[in-house]
Amino acid sequence: MSHTDHLNTNKIFMRGNFLLAFLVILVVIIFTFMSLNFYKKQGGHKYMEEYVFAISPELIGDSIAIYMNDSLLIQRHLTKNDTLRVKKWEQNPSLLVVEYPSELVHPFTLDENGGQYMLSRRESEYILEREKD
């Protein structure tokens, strides 16, 4: 085997590696384009419903966190009557009230059509009541 055959083998090997790398990059670009195009077509659903949560005066002084569908709305020591307005962004909405420092969790299921709710407490239990429209 001569010295020039050895160099040609290296050139062929390098060209093969270049071609393989180029094909891998091309496949990644194609799949990225396809996923972005699919995401655009999917579009996501827009909801018009709105939830209004009024916090009753008896909760002043409590430290709570309020979550809607695993998203934190507020987490603080309540010092005044608050009202939270939240637009619906997912199906099957639920509300979680976490009481601190005991970290007791109070889950509530919300109506699909939105509405006004009053968050209050009777003894050690939190209550979420739907207000009449």
C-alpha positions as CSV (number, residue, x, y, z in Angstrom):
1,M,0.0,0.0,0.0
2,S,1.5,3.3,-1.1
3,H,1.5,6.5,0.8
4,T,-1.0,8.1,-1.7
5,D,-3.6,5.3,-1.2
6,H,-3.4,6.0,2.5
7,L,-4.2,9.7,1.9
8,N,-7.1,8.9,-0.4
9,T,-8.6,6.6,2.3
10,N,-8.4,9.5,4.8
11,K,-10.1,11.8,2.3
12,I,-12.9,9.4,1.7
13,F,-13.3,8.9,5.4
14,M,-13.4,12.6,6.1
15,R,-15.9,13.2,3.2
16,G,-18.1,10.4,4.7
17,N,-18.1,12.0,8.1
18,F,-18.9,15.4,6.6
19,L,-21.8,13.9,4.7
20,L,-23.1,12.2,7.8
21,A,-22.9,15.3,9.9
22,F,-24.6,17.3,7.2
23,L,-27.5,14.8,7.0
24,V,-27.9,14.8,10.8
25,I,-28.1,18.6,10.8
26,L,-30.6,18.5,8.0
27,V,-32.8,16.0,9.8
28,V,-32.7,18.2,13.0
29,I,-33.7,21.3,10.9
30,I,-36.6,19.3,9.2
31,F,-38.0,18.0,12.5
32,T,-37.7,21.5,14.1
33,F,-39.6,23.0,11.2
34,M,-42.3,20.3,11.3
35,S,-42.8,20.7,15.1
36,L,-43.1,24.5,14.8
37,N,-45.5,24.1,11.9
38,F,-47.6,21.7,13.9
39,Y,-47.6,24.0,16.9
40,K,-48.9,26.9,14.7
41,K,-51.7,24.7,13.3
42,Q,-52.7,23.6,16.8
43,G,-53.2,27.2,17.8
44,G,-54.4,26.6,21.3
45,H,-57.9,27.3,22.6
46,K,-58.9,30.7,23.9
47,Y,-61.3,30.9,26.8
48,M,-63.6,33.8,27.5
49,E,-64.7,32.8,31.0
50,E,-63.5,34.8,34.0
51,Y,-63.3,33.9,37.7
52,V,-63.6,36.5,40.5
53,F,-62.5,35.4,43.9
54,A,-63.5,37.6,46.8
55,I,-61.6,37.0,50.1
56,S,-63.8,37.5,53.1
57,P,-62.8,39.7,56.0
58,E,-62.4,36.8,58.4
59,L,-59.3,35.6,56.5
60,I,-57.4,38.8,57.4
61,G,-54.3,37.8,59.3
62,D,-54.1,34.3,57.6
63,S,-51.0,33.3,55.6
64,I,-52.2,31.5,52.5
65,A,-51.3,30.6,49.0
66,I,-53.9,30.3,46.3
67,Y,-53.3,28.2,43.2
68,M,-55.4,27.7,40.1
69,N,-54.6,24.7,38.0
70,D,-51.1,24.5,39.6
71,S,-50.3,28.1,38.9
72,L,-49.7,30.4,41.9
73,L,-52.0,33.3,42.1
74,I,-51.1,34.8,45.5
75,Q,-48.9,33.7,48.4
76,R,-48.8,36.1,51.3
77,H,-50.1,37.2,54.7
78,L,-53.5,38.7,54.1
79,T,-53.9,42.2,55.5
80,K,-57.0,43.4,53.6
81,N,-60.0,42.2,51.7
82,D,-58.7,41.2,48.3
83,T,-60.5,40.4,45.0
84,L,-58.7,38.2,42.4
85,R,-59.8,38.3,38.8
86,V,-58.5,35.4,36.7
87,K,-59.2,34.4,33.1
88,K,-59.7,30.7,32.5
89,W,-56.8,29.2,30.5
90,E,-57.3,25.5,30.9
91,Q,-60.2,23.0,31.0
92,N,-61.3,21.5,34.3
93,P,-60.4,24.4,36.5
94,S,-59.6,23.8,40.1
95,L,-58.5,26.0,43.0
96,L,-56.1,25.0,45.8
97,V,-55.8,27.0,49.0
98,V,-52.7,26.2,51.0
99,E,-52.7,27.3,54.6
100,Y,-49.4,28.3,56.2
101,P,-47.5,27.4,58.4
102,S,-49.5,24.1,58.7
103,E,-49.4,23.6,54.9
104,L,-52.9,22.1,54.9
105,V,-54.3,21.9,51.4
106,H,-58.0,22.7,50.6
107,P,-59.0,21.7,47.0
108,F,-62.0,23.1,45.2
109,T,-63.5,22.4,41.8
110,L,-64.6,25.4,39.8
111,D,-67.5,25.7,37.4
112,E,-66.5,25.5,33.7
113,N,-68.5,28.7,33.0
114,G,-66.6,31.0,35.3
115,G,-68.3,33.1,37.9
116,Q,-67.9,34.9,41.2
117,Y,-66.8,33.1,44.4
118,M,-66.4,34.0,48.0
119,L,-63.5,32.4,49.9
120,S,-64.3,32.2,53.6
121,R,-63.5,30.1,56.7
122,R,-65.7,28.4,59.2
123,E,-63.7,27.2,62.2
124,S,-60.6,25.5,60.6
125,E,-62.1,24.7,57.2
126,Y,-61.9,26.9,54.2
127,I,-65.1,27.2,52.1
128,L,-65.5,28.4,48.6
129,E,-69.1,29.5,47.8
130,R,-70.3,30.5,44.4
131,E,-72.2,33.8,44.5
132,K,-75.4,34.3,42.6
133,D,-75.1,36.4,39.5
